[in-house]
């Protein structure tokens, strides 16, 4: 599927929903993600979310500290993906990002 065919506003909406869903899963399912970086479920979820967000929104420096923060036990309960996506998409269209 060609992501360029999806309008930017739709990609932003999908990215925001994905970030909220991922953070919600990590908050609600705390026991499954309790061990932070040692949890393969947590790592898999964060990897899939990170790659998908970069594909949807393009690379942004805010995604790197977010991904690293998600590896820290107990800190990954804070909605870092949601914060990063809203930070990246706060002003509408970015220069250098996907059109």
Secondary structure, 3 states (H helix, E strand, C coil): CCHHHCCHHHHHHHHHHHHHHHHHHHHHCHHHHCCHHHCHHHHHHHHHHHHHHHHHHCCCCHHHHHHHHHCCCCHHHCCHHHHHHHHHCCCCCCCCCCC
